[in-house]
Amino acid sequence: WPSIYVSIDVIVNQETPPHLDKVSAPSLLDLLVSLGTHDAQFHISDLSSIFGYQPGTMIYLSGKLLCHSVPKWENGERIALA
């Protein structure tokens, strides 16, 4: 199907270490979608910010410019579309 995104990653039950996205364009926003039954948090270390990342959460950010991560969570299964 046609998409404005170059790629879609499916992340299942994986911690995401702090990183910058290599293939993203700095002038565009990346869409991250949280699914599953987990209680994870989304960290943007460049902003010293922590956000709730419950299932159903959608986050738009410049992943090439802002260092972000999802550390280990306590409960449930996590599926992320990035």
N, C-alpha and C positions, 0 to 999 in steps of 0.2 A: 504494500500500500504506500502511497506517497506520504512523505514525512518531512518536516522541516529539520529534523535531527539527523546527524550523520550516523549515529549508532545508538543502540539501546542496550544497556547492561542489565542483567538480572542477577541480583546478589541475594543469596539465600543463607541465612544463619552465619554470616561472617562479620566479624568486627572489621571496621574500615579505619586503618591508621591515618593519622594526619597526612594530607596530600593536596597537591594542586592537580587539576585535570590537564593532561598533556595535549589532548586533541581538541579541546574546546576553543572557541574563538573568544578573545577577551571582550569583544563588543556585544556578545550575545549571552543570554541567561540559560543555564541548564535547569531542567526540571527533574526533581527527585520525588518519587512517590513511595510512601511507606505502607506496606501491607502486612498482614499476619495477625499475631496475638501477643505481641511483645510490649515491653515498657522501656524501649530505648530512648536515648537522648541524642540530639544532633549538635555537634560542637563546631563553632567557627572561631578558631583560635586567633585569627587576625583581628577579630572584633572583640575578643575576650567574652564570647557569648555562648550560652547553652540554651537550646530550645527543646521542648517536648517533641518527640518524634513518634507519637502513637500511630497505630494503623489508621489510614485515611488521611494522614498529613501529606501535603504537597509543599515543597520548598523550591523556589526559584532563586538561583544565585549564580554569580560568575565564578564557576569552579576553577577557572584558570587563574583568577586573581586572588581568591580568598581560600586560605588553607582551611580544610574542613575534615571532619571525622565522625565516626559513630563507634564509641567504645563499647566494651562488653556490657551487656544488660543482664538483668537478673532472671526474668521470666519470659516464657513464650518463644514463638517462632517468628523470625523476621524475614520478610521478603521485601526487597527494594528494587524499584525500577529507576534506572539512572541514565 
